[in-house]
Amino acid sequence: MRFKKQSPLVLALFVLVKSLMGGSPGPDTLSVVTTIFPLNEFSEFILADKGKATLLIPPGADVHTWQPRVSDILRLSSADLLIQVGAGLEPWIPELIKSAASPKLRTLAVADSLSLEKHWDEEEGETGLDPHIWLDFGLDMKIADLIAAELGRIDPSNSTFFEARASDLKAKLHELDTAYFQGLSRCATRTFVIAGHAAFGYLARRYALEQLALSGLSPDAETLPSRLMAAIEGGKEFKIRAVFTEANASPRMAEVLAKELRLSVLVLHPAANLNKREWESGRSFFDIMEENLRNLRRGLGCE
């Protein structure tokens, strides 16, 4: 990924504004920048009134392919902490950090401290680590601790506060996790077909489900005819009740599959980002995951 070439005037203004912004904020005004929606919501919760967390990518943008602008470099240059997933999810991060050139900026790649699942795709010859860790609520509880610990290193005077807030967040995540375990314990089938990329592998593994996706880890990968046929055959074999499409993505392939299998189309939300309408409505990560659970129960025929 390369940044778009900027004019000398734009770069000069960037340097001037950065210098005028001057020193770092005090520990009571921590500035945290995050790369995806769940990390932003978790950070906001743990920070409470001790600082502010902002999402780097705009509503509707794809975290895999988004390209930063000069204004994003400026925002990052005045931040205390950048929280990212890592594991290749945000390929533009290294150049962005280099461009921000901030000696005070700390970075936290949460995937570096977690045990990730390896992904192998025979159809596309794709191998690597699955970065969609936020869809495993057990891992989210660990992420809460990682965020609190990093905030405590920046602001030691409030480390106990951050730990307590992380504990409260983990309690909410545990409640959500329990709802999934109970809600998906007795289902007519444990296989779901997602007419999109393989974003739900962690969720599937945690609750003993099987994900059949039309493409691999990258949302930009084209659907191969062989994968489409495999999904049709798998749908019949496992007697699936519905075909799932990704929220904020084209439902075309899901509709093709659903027509072939004579099923309805339901939505699963990866929750890496929200569209503008969702942002404006104040929709939360927990709202999205609760809706996902309702759709999974309906699509899997759960009691």
C-alpha contacts under 8 A as a table, 3 or more apart, distances in Angstrom:
res1	aa1	res2	aa2	distance
1	M	67	Q	7.48
1	M	91	P	7.23
1	M	92	W	5.88
2	R	67	Q	7.90
2	R	92	W	7.95
2	R	95	E	7.91
3	F	67	Q	6.90
3	F	68	P	6.90
3	F	69	R	7.22
4	K	69	R	7.77
6	Q	10	V	6.21
6	Q	11	L	6.55
7	S	10	V	5.30
7	S	11	L	6.44
8	P	11	L	5.17
8	P	12	A	5.99
9	L	12	A	5.04
9	L	13	L	6.16
10	V	13	L	5.16
10	V	14	F	6.18
11	L	14	F	4.95
11	L	15	V	6.32
12	A	15	V	5.22
12	A	16	L	6.20
13	L	16	L	4.98
13	L	17	V	6.04
14	F	17	V	5.32
14	F	18	K	6.09
14	F	70	V	7.36
14	F	74	L	6.90
15	V	18	K	5.14
15	V	19	S	6.18
16	L	19	S	5.20
16	L	20	L	6.22
17	V	20	L	5.04
17	V	21	M	6.22
18	K	21	M	5.21
18	K	22	G	6.75
18	K	74	L	6.62
18	K	77	S	7.47
18	K	78	S	7.70
19	S	22	G	5.20
21	M	78	S	7.61
24	S	78	S	6.88
24	S	79	A	7.94
24	S	80	D	7.72
24	S	104	K	7.78
25	P	28	D	7.85
25	P	29	T	5.87
25	P	30	L	6.74
25	P	31	S	7.84
26	G	29	T	5.54
26	G	30	L	6.97
27	P	30	L	5.63
27	P	50	K	7.78
27	P	154	I	7.49
27	P	155	D	5.51
28	D	50	K	5.17
28	D	51	G	6.28
29	T	50	K	5.92
29	T	51	G	4.47
29	T	52	K	7.12
30	L	50	K	6.46
30	L	51	G	4.19
30	L	52	K	6.22
30	L	79	A	7.77
30	L	80	D	6.37
31	S	51	G	5.86
31	S	52	K	5.30
31	S	53	A	6.15
31	S	78	S	7.78
31	S	79	A	4.94
31	S	80	D	5.27
31	S	81	L	6.65
32	V	43	S	7.69
32	V	51	G	7.62
32	V	52	K	6.14
32	V	53	A	4.56
32	V	54	T	6.39
32	V	79	A	5.95
32	V	80	D	5.96
32	V	81	L	4.84
32	V	82	L	5.95
32	V	83	I	7.39
33	V	40	N	7.59
33	V	53	A	5.65
33	V	54	T	5.02
33	V	55	L	5.87
33	V	56	L	6.19
33	V	76	L	6.98
33	V	79	A	6.75
33	V	81	L	6.24
33	V	82	L	4.85
33	V	83	I	6.28
34	T	37	F	7.67
34	T	39	L	6.12
34	T	40	N	5.44
34	T	53	A	7.10
34	T	54	T	6.22
34	T	55	L	4.99
34	T	56	L	5.82
34	T	82	L	5.74
34	T	83	I	4.75
34	T	84	Q	5.96
35	T	39	L	7.18
35	T	40	N	7.48
35	T	55	L	5.89
35	T	56	L	5.36
35	T	57	I	6.41
35	T	63	V	7.32
35	T	82	L	7.95
35	T	83	I	6.60
35	T	84	Q	5.32
35	T	85	V	7.44
35	T	90	E	7.81
36	I	39	L	5.66
36	I	40	N	6.38
36	I	55	L	6.57
36	I	56	L	7.62
36	I	57	I	7.36
36	I	63	V	7.09
36	I	84	Q	7.37
36	I	85	V	7.88
36	I	272	A	5.22
36	I	273	N	5.99
37	F	40	N	5.05
37	F	41	E	6.24
37	F	55	L	6.72
37	F	271	A	6.75
37	F	272	A	5.37
37	F	273	N	5.08
37	F	274	L	7.30
37	F	285	F	7.68
38	P	41	E	5.12
38	P	42	F	6.09
38	P	134	W	6.95
38	P	271	A	7.08
38	P	272	A	6.67
38	P	285	F	6.16
39	L	42	F	5.15
39	L	43	S	5.99
39	L	83	I	7.22
39	L	84	Q	7.62
40	N	43	S	5.11
40	N	44	E	6.08
40	N	53	A	6.13
40	N	54	T	6.41
40	N	55	L	5.94
41	E	44	E	5.13
41	E	45	F	6.21
41	E	284	S	7.64
41	E	285	F	7.23
42	F	45	F	5.18
42	F	46	I	6.29
42	F	144	A	6.70
42	F	169	L	7.48
43	S	46	I	5.20
43	S	47	L	5.94
43	S	53	A	6.18
43	S	144	A	7.97
43	S	147	I	6.85
44	E	47	L	5.19
44	E	48	A	5.92
44	E	52	K	6.53
44	E	53	A	5.42
45	F	48	A	5.37
45	F	165	R	7.04
45	F	166	A	7.96
45	F	169	L	7.23
46	I	144	A	7.86
46	I	147	I	7.87
46	I	148	A	6.71
46	I	162	F	5.69
46	I	163	E	7.99
46	I	165	R	4.93
46	I	166	A	5.67
46	I	169	L	7.51
47	L	50	K	5.24
47	L	51	G	5.66
47	L	52	K	6.90
47	L	53	A	7.79
47	L	162	F	6.68
47	L	165	R	7.74
48	A	51	G	6.82
48	A	52	K	7.84
49	D	52	K	7.58
55	L	58	P	7.30
56	L	72	D	7.11
57	I	61	A	6.23
57	I	62	D	7.98
57	I	63	V	7.02
57	I	66	W	7.23
57	I	68	P	8.00
58	P	61	A	5.72
59	P	273	N	6.62
59	P	274	L	5.55
59	P	275	N	4.81
59	P	276	K	5.10
59	P	279	W	7.04
60	G	248	N	7.79
60	G	273	N	6.53
60	G	274	L	5.75
60	G	275	N	4.24
60	G	276	K	6.41
61	A	66	W	6.24
61	A	273	N	7.14
61	A	275	N	7.91
62	D	65	T	5.66
62	D	66	W	5.67
62	D	273	N	7.38
63	V	66	W	5.49
63	V	89	L	7.15
63	V	90	E	6.30
63	V	272	A	7.36
63	V	273	N	7.72
64	H	89	L	5.83
64	H	90	E	5.70
64	H	91	P	7.03
64	H	218	S	7.79
65	T	90	E	7.95
66	W	92	W	7.91
67	Q	92	W	6.99
68	P	71	S	8.00
68	P	72	D	5.84
68	P	73	I	7.23
68	P	92	W	7.81
68	P	96	L	7.25
69	R	72	D	5.22
69	R	73	I	6.60
70	V	73	I	5.06
70	V	74	L	6.32
71	S	74	L	5.02
71	S	75	R	6.25
72	D	75	R	5.03
72	D	76	L	6.18
73	I	76	L	5.18
73	I	77	S	6.07
73	I	96	L	6.55
73	I	97	I	7.89
73	I	99	S	6.53
73	I	100	A	5.12
74	L	77	S	5.08
74	L	78	S	6.77
74	L	100	A	6.68
75	R	78	S	5.66
75	R	79	A	6.66
76	L	79	A	5.12
76	L	82	L	7.59
76	L	97	I	7.81
76	L	100	A	6.16
76	L	105	L	7.96
77	S	100	A	4.77
77	S	101	A	6.66
77	S	102	S	5.22
77	S	105	L	7.24
78	S	102	S	7.43
78	S	105	L	7.84
79	A	82	L	7.31
79	A	105	L	6.20
80	D	104	K	6.39
80	D	105	L	4.92
80	D	106	R	6.12
80	D	154	I	7.90
81	L	105	L	5.53
81	L	106	R	4.71
81	L	107	T	5.56
81	L	108	L	7.41
82	L	105	L	7.18
82	L	106	R	6.27
82	L	107	T	4.72
82	L	108	L	6.22
83	I	107	T	5.90
83	I	108	L	4.79
83	I	109	A	6.04
83	I	110	V	7.40
84	Q	90	E	7.61
84	Q	107	T	7.66
84	Q	108	L	6.16
84	Q	109	A	4.85
84	Q	110	V	6.52
85	V	89	L	6.66
85	V	90	E	7.49
85	V	109	A	5.19
85	V	110	V	5.28
85	V	111	A	5.52
85	V	131	P	7.06
86	G	89	L	5.65
86	G	90	E	6.41
86	G	109	A	5.12
86	G	110	V	6.72
86	G	111	A	5.53
86	G	112	D	7.02
86	G	131	P	7.10
87	A	90	E	7.97
87	A	111	A	6.18
87	A	112	D	7.48
87	A	129	L	6.45
87	A	130	D	7.40
87	A	131	P	5.49
88	G	91	P	5.65
88	G	131	P	7.07
89	L	131	P	6.01
90	E	93	I	5.78
91	P	94	P	7.36
92	W	95	E	5.95
92	W	96	L	6.30
93	I	96	L	5.05
93	I	97	I	6.16
94	P	97	I	5.31
94	P	98	K	6.22
95	E	98	K	4.99
95	E	99	S	6.08
96	L	99	S	5.12
96	L	100	A	6.19
97	I	100	A	5.09
97	I	101	A	6.45
97	I	102	S	7.86
98	K	101	A	5.33
102	S	105	L	5.48
108	L	147	I	7.92
108	L	150	E	7.53
109	A	112	D	5.75
109	A	113	S	7.84
110	V	113	S	5.80
110	V	114	L	6.97
110	V	143	I	6.38
110	V	146	L	7.01
111	A	114	L	5.15
111	A	115	S	7.60
111	A	116	L	7.25
111	A	131	P	7.38
111	A	133	I	7.62
114	L	139	L	7.53
116	L	129	L	6.33
116	L	130	D	6.60
116	L	131	P	7.43
116	L	133	I	7.59
117	E	129	L	5.86
117	E	130	D	5.72
117	E	202	Y	7.76
118	K	127	T	7.34
118	K	128	G	5.69
118	K	129	L	4.53
118	K	130	D	6.02
119	H	126	E	7.66
119	H	127	T	5.46
119	H	128	G	5.32
119	H	129	L	5.62
119	H	130	D	5.84
120	W	125	G	7.31
120	W	126	E	5.68
120	W	127	T	4.41
120	W	128	G	6.74
121	D	124	E	5.62
121	D	125	G	5.46
121	D	126	E	4.92
121	D	127	T	6.28
121	D	216	G	6.52
122	E	125	G	5.05
122	E	126	E	6.95
123	E	126	E	7.87
123	E	224	L	7.94
123	E	226	S	7.91
123	E	227	R	7.28
124	E	216	G	7.33
126	E	216	G	7.40
130	D	133	I	7.40
130	D	201	G	7.88
130	D	217	L	6.97
132	H	135	L	6.21
132	H	199	A	6.03
132	H	200	F	7.29
132	H	201	G	7.77
132	H	202	Y	7.05
133	I	136	D	5.73
133	I	139	L	6.62
133	I	140	D	7.55
133	I	202	Y	6.50
134	W	137	F	6.68
134	W	139	L	6.84
134	W	140	D	5.75
135	L	140	D	7.83
135	L	200	F	6.77
135	L	202	Y	5.99
135	L	203	L	5.37
135	L	270	P	7.52
136	D	139	L	5.39
136	D	140	D	6.36
136	D	202	Y	5.39
136	D	203	L	5.26
136	D	206	R	6.73
137	F	140	D	4.68
137	F	141	M	6.35
137	F	173	L	6.14
137	F	174	H	7.37
137	F	176	L	7.67
137	F	177	D	5.93
138	G	141	M	5.33
138	G	142	K	6.89
138	G	173	L	7.83
138	G	174	H	7.65
138	G	177	D	7.38
139	L	142	K	5.09
139	L	143	I	6.22
140	D	143	I	4.82
140	D	144	A	6.22
140	D	170	K	7.87
140	D	173	L	7.37
141	M	144	A	5.17
141	M	145	D	6.74
141	M	169	L	7.71
141	M	170	K	5.12
141	M	173	L	6.65
141	M	174	H	7.77
142	K	145	D	5.20
142	K	146	L	6.34
143	I	146	L	4.92
143	I	147	I	6.18
144	A	147	I	5.27
144	A	148	A	6.24
144	A	166	A	5.42
144	A	169	L	7.12
144	A	170	K	6.90
145	D	148	A	5.11
145	D	149	A	6.05
145	D	163	E	7.18
145	D	166	A	6.03
145	D	167	S	7.98
146	L	149	A	5.19
146	L	150	E	6.24
147	I	150	E	5.24
147	I	151	L	6.15
148	A	151	L	5.16
148	A	152	G	6.07
148	A	159	S	7.32
148	A	162	F	5.10
148	A	163	E	5.62
148	A	165	R	7.97
148	A	166	A	6.20
149	A	152	G	5.01
149	A	153	R	6.35
149	A	159	S	7.26
149	A	162	F	7.64
149	A	163	E	7.31
150	E	153	R	5.10
150	E	154	I	6.53
151	L	154	I	5.16
151	L	155	D	6.02
151	L	156	P	7.87
151	L	159	S	7.04
151	L	162	F	7.15
152	G	155	D	4.94
152	G	156	P	4.79
152	G	157	S	7.54
152	G	158	N	6.31
152	G	159	S	4.07
152	G	160	T	7.71
152	G	162	F	6.73
153	R	156	P	5.53
153	R	159	S	7.41
155	D	158	N	5.82
155	D	159	S	6.59
156	P	159	S	5.00
157	S	160	T	7.77
158	N	161	F	5.14
158	N	162	F	6.32
159	S	162	F	5.14
159	S	163	E	6.22
160	T	163	E	5.08
160	T	164	A	6.23
161	F	164	A	5.18
161	F	165	R	6.25
162	F	165	R	5.07
162	F	166	A	6.10
163	E	166	A	5.05
163	E	167	S	6.26
164	A	167	S	5.05
164	A	168	D	6.42
165	R	168	D	5.08
165	R	169	L	6.28
166	A	169	L	4.99
166	A	170	K	6.09
167	S	170	K	5.05
167	S	171	A	6.26
168	D	171	A	5.12
168	D	172	K	6.60
169	L	172	K	5.18
169	L	173	L	6.29
170	K	173	L	4.88
170	K	174	H	5.91
171	A	174	H	5.02
171	A	175	E	6.25
172	K	175	E	5.14
172	K	176	L	6.36
173	L	176	L	5.02
173	L	177	D	6.02
174	H	177	D	4.90
174	H	178	T	6.07
175	E	178	T	5.14
175	E	179	A	6.29
176	L	179	A	5.08
176	L	180	Y	6.42
176	L	286	F	7.71
176	L	290	E	7.73
177	D	180	Y	5.18
177	D	181	F	6.31
178	T	181	F	5.07
178	T	182	Q	6.07
179	A	182	Q	5.25
179	A	183	G	5.70
180	Y	183	G	5.00
180	Y	184	L	5.79
180	Y	207	Y	7.39
180	Y	293	L	6.62
181	F	184	L	5.52
181	F	185	S	5.88
181	F	207	Y	6.22
182	Q	185	S	5.25
183	G	186	R	7.43
183	G	293	L	7.52
183	G	297	R	6.86
183	G	302	C	7.18
183	G	303	E	7.75
184	L	187	C	6.26
184	L	207	Y	7.04
184	L	296	L	7.95
184	L	297	R	6.48
184	L	302	C	6.31
185	S	207	Y	7.94
185	S	302	C	7.65
186	R	302	C	5.50
186	R	303	E	5.90
187	C	190	R	6.51
187	C	297	R	7.42
187	C	300	L	5.77
187	C	301	G	5.25
187	C	302	C	3.75
187	C	303	E	6.20
188	A	300	L	6.01
188	A	301	G	5.01
188	A	302	C	6.07
189	T	238	F	6.57
189	T	239	K	6.91
189	T	240	I	6.43
189	T	300	L	5.37
189	T	301	G	6.79
190	R	208	A	7.30
190	R	209	L	4.84
190	R	210	E	6.16
190	R	300	L	6.42
191	T	209	L	5.76
191	T	210	E	4.58
191	T	211	Q	6.04
191	T	212	L	7.26
191	T	238	F	6.61
191	T	240	I	6.81
191	T	300	L	7.35
192	F	209	L	7.61
192	F	210	E	6.33
192	F	211	Q	5.38
192	F	212	L	6.13
192	F	235	G	7.96
192	F	240	I	6.62
192	F	242	A	7.78
192	F	243	V	7.21
192	F	244	F	7.42
192	F	299	G	7.62
192	F	300	L	7.08
193	V	211	Q	6.12
193	V	212	L	4.65
193	V	213	A	5.89
193	V	231	A	6.78
193	V	235	G	7.09
193	V	240	I	7.85
193	V	242	A	7.83
193	V	243	V	5.56
193	V	244	F	5.99
194	I	197	H	7.40
194	I	198	A	7.62
194	I	211	Q	7.10
194	I	212	L	6.11
194	I	213	A	4.86
194	I	214	L	6.68
194	I	243	V	6.39
194	I	244	F	4.67
194	I	245	T	5.71
194	I	246	E	7.30
194	I	254	A	7.58
195	A	213	A	5.95
195	A	214	L	5.28
195	A	215	S	7.91
195	A	243	V	7.23
195	A	244	F	6.08
195	A	245	T	5.21
195	A	246	E	7.17
195	A	251	P	7.78
195	A	253	M	5.90
195	A	254	A	5.01
195	A	257	L	7.91
196	G	213	A	5.98
196	G	214	L	5.42
196	G	215	S	5.97
196	G	219	P	6.93
196	G	245	T	6.52
196	G	246	E	6.27
196	G	253	M	7.98
197	H	213	A	5.85
197	H	214	L	6.22
197	H	215	S	4.62
197	H	216	G	5.22
197	H	217	L	5.62
197	H	218	S	6.18
197	H	219	P	5.09
197	H	221	A	7.71
198	A	201	G	6.38
198	A	211	Q	7.49
198	A	212	L	7.72
198	A	213	A	5.26
198	A	214	L	7.57
198	A	215	S	6.29
198	A	216	G	5.17
198	A	217	L	5.08
198	A	218	S	7.72
199	A	202	Y	7.95
199	A	217	L	6.39
199	A	270	P	6.63
200	F	203	L	5.29
200	F	204	A	6.09
200	F	211	Q	6.92
200	F	270	P	7.37
201	G	204	A	5.06
201	G	205	R	6.15
201	G	210	E	7.90
201	G	211	Q	6.41
202	Y	205	R	5.20
202	Y	206	R	6.13
203	L	206	R	5.31
203	L	207	Y	6.45
203	L	209	L	7.90
204	A	207	Y	5.54
204	A	208	A	5.90
204	A	209	L	4.42
204	A	210	E	5.60
204	A	211	Q	6.21
205	R	208	A	5.10
205	R	209	L	5.96
205	R	210	E	7.19
206	R	209	L	7.67
212	L	231	A	6.54
212	L	234	G	7.93
213	A	216	G	7.06
213	A	231	A	7.53
214	L	223	T	5.66
214	L	224	L	7.51
214	L	227	R	5.77
214	L	228	L	6.22
214	L	231	A	7.18
215	S	218	S	7.37
215	S	219	P	7.36
215	S	221	A	6.05
215	S	222	E	6.68
215	S	223	T	5.55
215	S	224	L	7.58
215	S	227	R	7.56
216	G	219	P	7.41
216	G	221	A	6.86
218	S	221	A	5.65
223	T	227	R	6.78
223	T	228	L	7.01
224	L	227	R	5.23
224	L	228	L	6.44
225	P	228	L	5.03
225	P	229	M	6.24
226	S	229	M	5.14
226	S	230	A	6.14
227	R	230	A	4.93
227	R	231	A	6.14
228	L	231	A	5.11
228	L	232	I	6.34
228	L	257	L	7.88
229	M	232	I	5.06
229	M	233	E	6.17
230	A	233	E	5.09
230	A	234	G	5.86
231	A	234	G	4.97
231	A	235	G	5.82
232	I	235	G	5.07
232	I	236	K	6.39
232	I	257	L	6.80
232	I	260	E	7.52
232	I	261	L	6.98
233	E	236	K	5.27
233	E	237	E	6.12
234	G	237	E	4.95
234	G	238	F	5.92
235	G	238	F	5.47
235	G	239	K	5.73
235	G	240	I	5.26
235	G	261	L	7.39
236	K	239	K	5.00
236	K	240	I	6.80
236	K	261	L	7.36
240	I	243	V	7.69
240	I	299	G	7.32
240	I	300	L	6.66
241	R	263	L	6.57
241	R	264	S	7.77
241	R	298	R	7.89
241	R	299	G	5.14
241	R	300	L	5.93
241	R	301	G	6.71
242	A	258	A	7.16
242	A	263	L	5.24
242	A	264	S	5.16
242	A	265	V	5.79
242	A	266	L	6.63
242	A	299	G	4.94
242	A	300	L	7.50
243	V	254	A	6.16
243	V	257	L	7.03
243	V	258	A	5.84
243	V	263	L	6.76
243	V	264	S	6.35
243	V	265	V	4.94
243	V	266	L	6.17
243	V	299	G	7.48
244	F	254	A	6.51
244	F	265	V	5.63
244	F	266	L	4.78
244	F	267	V	5.32
244	F	268	L	6.30
245	T	249	A	7.48
245	T	250	S	7.90
245	T	251	P	5.79
245	T	254	A	5.62
245	T	265	V	6.82
245	T	266	L	6.22
245	T	267	V	5.01
245	T	268	L	6.17
246	E	249	A	5.55
246	E	250	S	7.77
246	E	251	P	7.46
246	E	267	V	5.76
246	E	268	L	5.16
246	E	269	H	5.66
246	E	270	P	7.04
247	A	267	V	5.87
247	A	268	L	5.91
247	A	269	H	4.82
247	A	270	P	7.27
248	N	269	H	7.97
248	N	275	N	7.12
250	S	253	M	7.60
251	P	254	A	5.26
251	P	255	E	6.11
252	R	255	E	5.17
252	R	256	V	6.33
253	M	256	V	5.00
253	M	257	L	6.25
254	A	257	L	5.12
254	A	258	A	5.95
254	A	265	V	6.63
255	E	258	A	4.96
255	E	259	K	5.97
255	E	265	V	6.75
256	V	259	K	5.28
256	V	260	E	6.33
257	L	260	E	5.14
257	L	261	L	6.16
258	A	261	L	5.10
258	A	262	R	5.46
258	A	263	L	4.73
258	A	264	S	5.88
258	A	265	V	6.42
259	K	262	R	4.89
259	K	263	L	6.50
260	E	263	L	7.96
266	L	295	N	6.42
266	L	299	G	7.26
267	V	292	N	7.38
267	V	295	N	6.83
268	L	292	N	5.46
268	L	295	N	7.27
268	L	296	L	7.96
269	H	288	I	6.75
269	H	289	M	7.71
269	H	292	N	6.61
270	P	273	N	7.92
271	A	274	L	6.64
271	A	285	F	6.91
271	A	288	I	7.11
274	L	277	R	7.93
274	L	278	E	5.70
274	L	279	W	6.03
275	N	278	E	5.35
275	N	279	W	6.28
276	K	279	W	5.10
276	K	280	E	6.20
277	R	280	E	5.18
277	R	281	S	6.20
278	E	281	S	5.15
278	E	282	G	6.52
278	E	283	R	5.69
279	W	282	G	5.39
279	W	283	R	6.28
280	E	283	R	7.80
283	R	287	D	6.28
283	R	288	I	7.36
284	S	287	D	5.05
284	S	288	I	6.43
285	F	288	I	5.21
285	F	289	M	6.25
286	F	289	M	5.09
286	F	290	E	6.04
287	D	290	E	5.28
287	D	291	E	6.32
288	I	291	E	5.18
288	I	292	N	6.19
289	M	292	N	4.88
289	M	293	L	6.21
290	E	293	L	5.08
290	E	294	R	6.40
291	E	294	R	5.07
291	E	295	N	6.28
292	N	295	N	5.16
292	N	296	L	6.02
293	L	296	L	5.02
293	L	297	R	6.09
294	R	297	R	5.26
294	R	298	R	6.28
295	N	298	R	5.05
295	N	299	G	5.94
296	L	299	G	4.99
296	L	300	L	5.82
297	R	300	L	5.30
297	R	301	G	5.80
297	R	302	C	4.87
297	R	303	E	7.72
298	R	301	G	5.29
298	R	302	C	6.54
299	G	302	C	7.95
